[in-house]
Structure formats: C-alpha cells, structure tokens
Amino acid sequence: MTNTIASSEDLQQAKTHRVPPYNIADAHAHIFPAKVSEKATIAISEFYSLPYNHIGTAQELVHSEQAIRMTKCIVCSSATTPHQVQRINDFIKGQCDEHTEFVGLGTLHPYMEDAESEIVRIIELGLHGIKLHPDFQKFDIDDERAIPMYRLVSKYKLPILFHSGDAVSPCSRVEKLSKVAKMFPELRCIAAHFGGYLNWSSVPKDLKLDNMYFDTSSTLFSLDYDTARDMIRDIGVEKFMFGTDFPLWDPAEEMDRYYSMYLSEEENSKILYENFEKFYNVQVN
C-alpha cells in the first residue's frame, strides 16, 4: 500500500503544518550554485519523474526550513565526473561559511586520481562526511574501482551518505550497499530514503547492520505510514534521522508526512535532532 502524493494546496487545506516544540536537524538536503541551480533541480526532477517544490539554492533552503525550526541542515551535492570534485567541495565549504545552519558533506568520485589527498582536504575544509549518488555518478556501489575509496574513507573515519535502493537504476541496489558495509564494518554508512528508495522490502533483511544508519527523506510520499513506523521500530529508532531531500520536497510538507507516522514523543526527539547531534557531533538544541 502506498500513500498518494499530496500537493502543497492539499496539505495546506487539510491542516496547519506541524512544527516540533524544539529545534530540529535536516539530515538530507541539496544545494547548487545559483547559476546552475534551476537546471540541476529540473534534471533531478526529470530523472525521478517527480515534481520539485523549490529551486535548490542556499537562500531558498534556509527560507523554507525556517518554517520547521531547522537550525542545522546537511547540505551536499554529488560530482558526476571526477573533475567536478574539488569545485563542488569548495562550493559546499563556502556555503557552510556563509550559513551557520549548514553542515556540509563533501563529494568524491570512485574514478578520480589521488582520492586520499581530497579526503584530507575535505577534513581540512571542516566538512563532516561524504555524499555519494551512484545512479547520478554512474558507478555500482560495489564496483571494484570504488573499494579503494571506501578503504580510505574508513581509514579517515568519515561517514558516507549513500543514495540507496533506487528502482530507476541498478547502481544503488540495497544488496550492493549491504556488501560494502559488511566489507568495511568500521565505515559508518547512512542509507538515504529509509535505505531503499521505492525498494524497501529487503531493507530490514539486508541493511540491519551495526554500521548502517538511515534518513527519512523521499520516502513518506510513497511508503505507507504504518510500514514506515514498523521499519523504524524494527531496525531501531536510534538509527534514523529526519531528512527532506530539498529541493524536491517542501520541508513543512515533509514534516507533516513525518508526523503522520504517529511516533512517540521520545522517538520524535531522537529522529528529529538527538540522533543527528550524536552522529555528527553537532549541537542542534
């Protein structure tokens, strides 16, 4: 059973947006340089055949997140070619310097030369981990050419946020991420979109691992709320962080969908900010 995608107008008419009684963290948002933000947003929207709610600029992210009391937000962008890596990492660093709400993730590409130097530079830039999107970057998560990259990221104790489980492409299949996570048990992995965008049935079996964490982004528009709540409780509430996947989704509407799972207040506080604080060692409240 799936939820019907609710439009902005439908959600506005149905109820007032829910706002938590404390500050929250968004564990999954994308931003792009202003001159390419519209083009990049449209490309993502077309890739997934989903409408987009915003243009992916830093200014629009900050404005839209204010409605849900967001004080910290993961921002990232994936390099589709090796030569984009340094430029994107510099961009994310610059936006984090400009916006104190932002917690930046760097990018890598498995086919780049001298990944170790860039990992060291990512740490020096003050970024908090790595974001990989195998479908956009066109590599299988378990590609042999990616293994040295994972080994280095694990060595430097950075987490990786993986786009995971896509039905559009085989690159990010759940079983491939499971293979990598088991190969590198010291590597902290975040499986975006409840671990398996549009492919959630195998997540509890394949990704219930000590070094695997999850975010709630781009899931609750489709996965029914009872199943989502059961997955959280089965895998462990301490493993989940709230995420919006901005600019595809509106943060306030994602918060409404999140509250439709009817989790306990203890569970809400963990997912909405406590787990984020612990995972990234960043203060939210």
N, C-alpha and C positions, 0 to 999 in steps of 0.2 A: 504494500500500500504506500502511496506517495502523497505528499501534500501538493495542493495546487499553488502555483506561483501567484502570490498576491501582489498587485500593483501598489504603487505609492498611494494612489487615491483610495483603493480598497482598504488599506491598512489605516489611513487617516480617518476614514468614515467608521471603521469598525471600533476603534478605541483610541484613547490617548496613548502615545508612546510610553512604554515603561522606562523608568530611569532608576538605576540602583541607588541605594541610600549611602553609597560610598564611591570613591573614585575607582575607575577600572582601567584595565590594560587591554589593548587590542594586539593580539599576537600574530596578525597576518594582514598586512596592507601593502599596496604597491604604489610607488610614485615614479614619475618620469620627468625629465627636463621639460620646461614649458613649451619649447618649440616643437617637441615631438609627442607631447602628452596626449593630444587628441588622436593622432594617428595610432599610437601604441594602444590606447584604450579601445579603439574601434577594432583593431586587429585581434585583441583578446576576446572581445565580444563576439566577433565573427567566428573565431576558432571554436568557441563553445556553443554557438547559436543561442546566446543569452543576451538579453538587453543589458545595457550598462546604465547605472544611475548617476554617475559622476564622471568628470574628466580627471585623470589621475595626476593632478598637481598637488604639491605640498600644501598650498594655501587652501585648496578645496577640501583636502583631507582634514586639516586642522579645524576648519569651519564645520564640517559635517560631524566630526567626532565630539565637538563640544556639547552636542545635544544629549550624549550618553555619559557625560562626566569622565571622558577619557583623559588621563593625564600622562600615560605612556603608551607608545604605539610602535610596534615593529614595522620598519619600512625596508623595502627591498626591491630589487629589480634584477632579472637574470640576463646574463650575457649569452646571446645566441651564437656568437663566434668568439674565438679566443682573443682577438684583438680588441674587443669591447671591454674586457675585464677591468683593466686599470681605470679606464674612463668612468665606468659605472661606479666603481668603488670610490673614486674621488667625488663623484656626484652625491652619493649617499652620505659620505662624510661631511660634505659641505652643507647638506640639508639638516643633518643632525646638529651641526654647529649653530645653524640658524634657528632651529626649532627644538627647544629643550624637551618637548614631548616625545621626540623621536628616539628610538633605539634601533640603530642600524645593523643590518646584516650585509656582509659583502657577497660578492659572487665569484665563482671560479668556473673554468671550463675544463673538462677532462682531457681535451686535446691541446691544451696550452703548454708552452715550454716553461720550465722553471716555476712550477706551481708553488714550491716551497718559499721562494722569495716573496711571492704575492701574499701567501698566508702570513708571513712575518709582517708584511706591510699592512695587511688588514688588522692585525693586532695592534700595530703602532698607530693606526688611524683611530683606534678606540672602538672598532666595530665588534659586535657581540657574537658573531657566528657567520654561517654561510647559508645562502638560499640557492637551491638547485631546482630547475624545472626541466626534467629530462625530455618532455614532449616538445617544448619550445627549443631546447638546446640540441635536440636530435641525437640523444645517446640513450642506450639502455642503462637503467640504474646499475645493473650488474655487469656492464661492459668491462672486459678485462683491462681496457685502457683507462678506466676510471679507478681501478683498485689502488694504484699508487697515490692518487689524490686522496682517497679515503684514509689511507695509511698515514699520510702527512697531517690531515685534519685531526685525526685521532691523536697523533703524537703531540700536536699543539693544543689539544683539549678544547677545541671549538665545537659547538653543536652544528648540525646541519638540518635546516628546514627543507624537507623534500615535498614537492608536489607528488601526490601518491594516488595510484589506483585508477587512472583515467580510462574511460571507456572509448575515448576518441583515438588513442594511440596505445600500442603495447609497451612503450618505453618505460612507463612508470607502474607497471603491474605490481600488485601487493606482494606476490611471491618473490619478485626480484628485490624489493626493498627488504623483505624478511631475510633473504640470503645474505645481503650486505650487512645488515645489523647483527646477524649471527657470526659473520666472519670477523667483525670488529666490535666485540662486546663492550669495549671502553668508549666507543663512539656514541655520543648522545644524539639520537635521531628524533626529529619531530615529523610525524606523518600528517601532512595537511589534510583537511577535509574529512575528519573522522577516520583518516587512514586510507580511504579508498573511494575517491570521487566517483559516484554512480556505480561503484563496485564494492559495496560494504559487506556483503555476505561472508567473505572469507577473512575479514579483518580480525575478529576475535581469535580465530584459529591461527593465523599466520603472524600477527603483529602484537600479540600479548607477550611482550618481551621486557626484560628489566630495563633495557636501554632505549625503549621506544616511548615517545610522548605524542600527543595529538592536539590539533586545534579544531574548532567547531565551524570553520569558515566553509562557505559554498557547500552546505550540506542540508540545512534545515528547510530549504525551499523544496526539497525533494524527498528526503528520508522522513518517514512518519515519526512523530514526536515520541510515541511510546517505544519504538525500536531504538531511537537515539538515546533515550533515557536509560533503557536497559543496557545498551552498549557501554555507556559511561559507568554504570554501576558494576557491570561485569568486569571490564578492564581495570577500573579503579579511578575514582574521581580525581585523585592526586595526579593523574596522567594527562588531564585535559586543560586547555587554555582557550578562552573565548577569542574568536577571530572573525573579521568581517569580510576579508577579501576585497576591500575597497580597491578600485573604483567600480567593480561590477555590482556590488550591493551597497545599499544605503545603511550606514551604521545603526540608525534608530530602528529601521525595519528589522535588521538582523537581531537587535536586542529584543524586539517583540517576539520574533520567532524563538529565540533562546528561552525566553520566559514561558513560552508555550509548552515546554517540557515539564514544567511544574516540579522542578527540583527543590530540595530543601534549602533553607537559607544558609546552612552550613556548606552545602555543596556549591551554592551560588558564589559565596565569598571565595571559595577555593578556585573555582574556574574563572571567575571574573577578575581576580587580581592576586590571590595568595600564591598560586602555583607559578604564575609569571614572576613574581618577586623572587621566589626561591630558585627558579630555573635560571634566570638571567642575572640574579643578584642586583636587582634594580628596585628602588623604592617607588611604590605606587601611591600608598596612603601614608 
